[in-house]
């Protein structure tokens, strides 16, 4: 007596109706919240000192995302695969926007601005980094057993390190605050915004 082995089925199990309705409900709530937010943006006279056309554009984008979330909820309720793909994309976009707004609350962008300003004002030290790199490359052209090449390469590395230290510590004098131009001041503001968000206290 012989028995035939049944082939294994590799098809994924279909999603449960409760899970689908839960995700669809989430997208419905998300769409409603985004549409309410778009209406509030349209009613506020000024947001973060943005120009009027930028504020209108932001409101329209938020409204379109809300409508897309409603559409994803409908597609998910109808068990359409397109709704799942759209839902994943919307969740990613909303998460990115929330992270962007959180960084604004933390003051991260102010720290980045100060960091960029300090780097620009001390940009002359970048020439030293380029010179040190060139000297280091010249030293590497010598044979490995040549001590002169090692010495030249070390000199180039030293020039690079000194230029980086100058870039970080060289002050750009300001009449109101002599240390305000330090590149480290911008980095400190960036780190402080991340570790001690006063706006969220």
C-alpha positions as CSV (number, residue, x, y, z in Angstrom):
1,X,0.0,0.0,0.0
2,X,1.5,3.3,-1.1
3,X,0.5,6.8,-0.2
4,X,1.2,9.9,-2.3
5,X,2.7,12.9,-0.6
6,X,0.8,16.0,-1.0
7,X,2.8,19.0,-2.3
8,X,3.5,21.7,0.2
9,X,1.7,25.0,-0.5
10,X,3.9,28.0,-0.5
11,X,1.1,30.6,-0.8
12,X,1.0,33.1,2.0
13,X,-2.0,32.9,4.3
14,X,-4.6,35.6,3.6
15,X,-4.7,38.5,6.1
16,X,-7.4,38.3,8.7
17,X,-10.4,40.6,8.3
18,X,-9.9,42.1,11.8
19,X,-6.3,43.1,11.0
20,X,-7.3,44.7,7.7
21,X,-10.1,46.7,9.2
22,X,-7.7,47.8,12.0
23,X,-5.2,49.2,9.4
24,X,-8.0,50.7,7.3
25,X,-9.4,52.4,10.4
26,X,-6.0,53.8,11.2
27,X,-5.7,55.3,7.7
28,X,-9.2,56.7,8.1
29,X,-8.3,58.4,11.3
30,X,-5.0,59.6,9.8
31,X,-6.8,61.1,6.8
32,X,-9.3,62.9,9.1
33,X,-6.5,64.3,11.2
34,X,-4.6,65.5,8.2
35,X,-7.6,67.2,6.7
36,X,-8.3,69.0,10.0
37,X,-4.7,70.1,10.1
38,X,-4.9,71.4,6.5
39,X,-8.0,73.4,7.5
40,X,-6.2,74.9,10.5
41,X,-3.2,75.8,8.3
42,X,-5.5,77.6,5.9
43,X,-7.1,79.6,8.8
44,X,-3.9,80.6,10.5
45,X,-2.6,84.0,9.3
46,X,1.1,83.3,9.7
47,X,3.1,80.1,10.4
48,X,6.7,80.2,11.3
49,X,7.1,83.5,9.3
50,X,6.5,81.5,6.1
51,X,5.5,83.4,2.9
52,X,1.8,83.1,2.0
53,X,2.3,80.9,-1.0
54,X,4.5,78.5,1.0
55,X,1.8,78.3,3.7
56,X,-0.8,77.6,1.0
57,X,1.4,74.9,-0.6
58,X,1.9,73.2,2.8
59,X,-1.8,73.2,3.4
60,X,-2.5,71.7,0.0
61,X,0.1,69.0,0.5
62,X,-1.3,68.1,3.9
63,X,-4.8,67.9,2.4
64,X,-3.7,65.7,-0.5
65,X,-1.9,63.3,1.9
66,X,-5.1,63.2,4.0
67,X,-7.2,62.4,0.9
68,X,-4.7,59.7,-0.1
69,X,-5.0,58.2,3.3
70,X,-8.7,58.0,2.9
71,X,-8.3,56.3,-0.5
72,X,-5.8,53.8,1.0
73,X,-8.4,53.0,3.8
74,X,-11.0,52.3,1.1
75,X,-8.6,50.1,-0.9
76,X,-7.6,48.2,2.2
77,X,-11.2,47.6,3.1
78,X,-11.7,46.2,-0.4
79,X,-8.7,43.9,0.0
80,X,-6.8,45.6,-2.8
81,X,-3.0,45.2,-2.9
82,X,-2.6,48.8,-4.1
83,X,-4.1,50.0,-0.8
84,X,-1.4,48.2,1.1
85,X,1.4,49.7,-1.0
86,X,-0.1,53.2,-0.7
87,X,-0.6,52.8,3.0
88,X,3.1,51.9,3.5
89,X,4.1,54.9,1.5
90,X,1.9,57.2,3.4
91,X,3.1,56.0,6.8
92,X,6.6,56.6,5.7
93,X,5.9,60.1,4.5
94,X,4.0,61.0,7.6
95,X,6.8,59.6,9.8
96,X,9.4,61.6,7.9
97,X,7.3,64.8,8.3
98,X,6.9,64.2,12.0
99,X,10.6,63.7,12.5
100,X,11.3,66.9,10.5
101,X,8.9,68.8,12.8
102,X,10.4,67.2,15.9
103,X,13.8,68.4,14.8
104,X,12.4,71.9,14.4
105,X,11.1,71.7,18.0
106,X,14.4,70.5,19.3
107,X,16.2,73.4,17.6
108,X,18.4,71.1,15.5
109,X,18.1,73.2,12.4
110,X,19.4,76.3,14.3
111,X,22.4,74.3,15.4
112,X,23.0,73.2,11.8
113,X,22.8,76.8,10.7
114,X,25.4,77.9,13.2
115,X,27.5,74.9,12.4
116,X,27.5,75.8,8.7
117,X,28.2,79.5,9.5
118,X,31.2,78.6,11.6
119,X,32.5,76.2,8.9
120,X,32.1,78.9,6.2
121,X,33.8,81.6,8.3
122,X,36.7,79.4,9.1
123,X,36.9,77.9,5.6
124,X,40.4,79.2,5.1
125,X,41.6,76.4,7.3
126,X,40.3,73.9,4.7
127,X,43.2,75.0,2.5
128,X,45.5,73.6,5.1
129,X,43.7,70.3,4.9
130,X,44.2,70.2,1.2
131,X,47.9,71.1,1.5
132,X,48.4,68.4,4.1
133,X,46.7,65.8,1.9
134,X,48.9,66.8,-1.0
135,X,52.1,66.5,1.2
136,X,50.9,63.1,2.4
137,X,50.4,61.9,-1.2
138,X,53.9,63.1,-2.1
139,X,55.3,61.1,0.8
140,X,53.4,57.9,-0.4
141,X,55.2,58.1,-3.8
142,X,58.5,57.2,-2.2
143,X,59.4,53.5,-1.8
144,X,58.2,51.9,1.4
145,X,61.7,51.3,2.7
146,X,62.6,55.0,2.3
147,X,62.4,56.9,5.6
148,X,62.1,60.2,3.9
149,X,58.8,59.2,2.5
150,X,57.5,58.2,5.9
151,X,58.7,61.6,7.3
152,X,56.9,63.5,4.6
153,X,53.7,61.5,5.1
154,X,53.8,62.2,8.8
155,X,54.3,65.9,8.1
156,X,51.2,65.9,5.9
157,X,49.1,64.1,8.5
158,X,50.3,66.7,11.1
159,X,49.3,69.6,8.8
160,X,45.8,68.0,8.4
161,X,45.3,67.6,12.1
162,X,46.5,71.1,12.9
163,X,44.1,72.4,10.2
164,X,41.2,70.5,11.7
165,X,42.0,71.8,15.2
166,X,42.1,75.3,13.8
167,X,38.8,74.8,12.0
168,X,37.1,73.8,15.3
169,X,38.8,76.2,17.6
170,X,39.6,79.3,15.6
171,X,37.2,82.1,16.8
172,X,35.5,84.4,14.4
173,X,35.3,87.6,16.4
174,X,31.9,89.2,17.0
175,X,31.5,92.5,18.8
176,X,28.6,91.2,20.9
177,X,30.1,87.8,21.7
178,X,33.7,87.0,20.8
179,X,33.0,83.2,21.0
180,X,29.8,83.2,19.0
181,X,31.7,82.4,15.8
182,X,33.3,79.2,17.0
183,X,32.4,76.2,15.0
184,X,32.1,74.2,18.2
185,X,29.4,76.7,19.3
186,X,27.2,75.5,16.4
187,X,28.0,71.9,17.2
188,X,27.2,72.6,20.9
189,X,23.9,74.1,20.0
190,X,23.1,71.1,17.8
191,X,23.9,68.7,20.6
192,X,22.1,70.8,23.2
193,X,19.0,70.8,21.1
194,X,19.0,67.1,20.9
195,X,19.7,66.4,24.6
196,X,17.9,69.3,26.3
197,X,14.8,70.3,24.3
198,X,13.6,73.3,26.2
199,X,10.6,73.7,24.0
200,X,9.4,70.2,25.1
201,X,10.1,70.7,28.8
